[in-house]
């Protein structure tokens, strides 16, 4: 599948609460492939959520293994259907960017460790503990499923939002 077009804020789909996936079928399989292809094509992308490509379903993908921030602490490629965070610990502020908001980055506070439960692309129930950059990336993508953007979580609009100099 080719990479899909990323919706850019303020597209209304980006602010909608996504519907849960009721069955993992061929349609969801195609969506997952579209998300993976789009993530791989995105400059510096470590994740993509379904609403970013115009689909209001609770599906996202994350893979921080190629990032210098996540290469030493990750679960590899994660396909997450109907994910839910069941535990959080710690907190840290980190700069985030988003393909749906290409002109800005911002300082966002996130949990430093999470436990997340989800179905994988094959419909198997999984539960993982993620920490560091991987935990941040998962929280960022899961926010998309609730219609929340990193702009909504900026620690200070006065000092925590930055114009991006170069997207690559």
N, C-alpha and C positions, 0 to 999 in steps of 0.2 A: 504494500500500500504506500502511496506517496504521503509525504508530510502534509498535514492539513494547515489551513490558514488559521493563525492565532487571532482571536478577537481582541480588540484593543479597547481599554477603558475609555469612555463610559458606556460601552455596549451593555444593554440591559440584562443580557443573559448572565453576565459576570456577577451581578448582584442578586441573583435568584438562589433560593434554597433548592438543592437538587433532590430528585426523587430517588428512593432506594431501588436497587436492581432486584427484581423479583425472581429472575431465573438467569443462569449463565448459559446463554445459547449462542448460536452463530453470530447474531447481531452484536452481542457483547464481545465475542472474539474479534470481530472486525474492528469494533471501537478500541479494544486494547491494542491491536496492531497499529491502528492510526495514531494512538497516543504514543506508543513506543517510537514509531517512525518520526513523529513530530518532535519528541524529546531529543532524539539523536541528531536531528537537523538543526535544532535551535542553538544559537550561539551561546555556549557556556551553560546550557540547560541541564538541570539535574532532576527535573520533574515537570509533569504536565497533568492537568486535571481536565476531565471531560468538558466542563463548561467553557474552558478556554478555546475549544474547537466547536463550540455551539451546541453541545449535548448536555442537557440538564439531568444527568444521572450520576450517582455516587460512585464514580470510578476515577482513579488516578494512578499514575506510575511515578516511581522515584528510583533513581540510580545515581549515587554520589561517588561511585567507585573510581571514576576517571577524574574527579576533582581533587586538587591538592588538599583541600580542606577535609575531604571525606575518604580519601584512598586507603587510609590505614584503619578505618573503623566503619564498616558497613555490612549490609546484608546482600549486597549485589543488587541486581535488578528486582524491584518489587512491583508487582501488579496488585493493587488494592481495590477490592470491590466492597462497598458498604463498610468502609473502615470506621472504627471508633476508638478513641483514646480512652483507656480504662484506668490509667495511672499517669501522674506527672510528678516530676521532682526537679528541684533547683530552678534557677532562672538566670538568664544572661541576655545582654543586649548585643545584637549582631546586625550588621548591614545586610539588607536583602534587596534583591531586584526581582523583576518579573517580566516575562515576555509580553504580558498583557499591558504592562506599564513601562514601555521601553525607554522613556526619557528620564526616569527617576530611579533612585535607590533611596532606602531609608533605614533608620535605626529602629529595630523592633525587638521587644522583649519576648522571649520564648522560654519554655521549659527546656532544661538541658538534658533531661532524660524522660522518656515516655515508654509506656507499654501500650501497644496498639493491637487490636483484634480486627481481622478482616478475612474475606474470602480471597484466595488467589485466583489467577485466571482460569484454573481448572476446577474451581468450585470448592477447593479444600479449605477448611477453616484453619487459620494460622493466628498465632499470637507471638509477637516479637517484642523485645526490649531494644530500643534505639537510643543512642546518646550522641552528643556533640552535633556536628553539622548534619548528620543524617536525621536526627530528631527534629532539627529546625526545618529541613526540607520537607519532611513528612507533615509537620504542622502547617507549613505554608500551603502545601497542596490540599490538605484536608480543609483548610479555611475556604479555598475556592468552592468546595462542595456545599458550603454554608452561605455562599454569596459574600464572603468576607475577603477583602484585599489587604495587602500589607499596608496600604495607605490608611486603612481603618485602625491599624495597630501602631502607627508611628509614635514613639515615646514622646516626641516634642515636635510639633509642626514648625516651631520657631527655629530649632537647632538640629532636628533629626531627619530632614528631607533634603536630598541632594540631587542636583541636575546631573545626569549621567554624561560624562565627557565622551565616552566611546563605548558602544554596545558590545563590541567584540573584545 
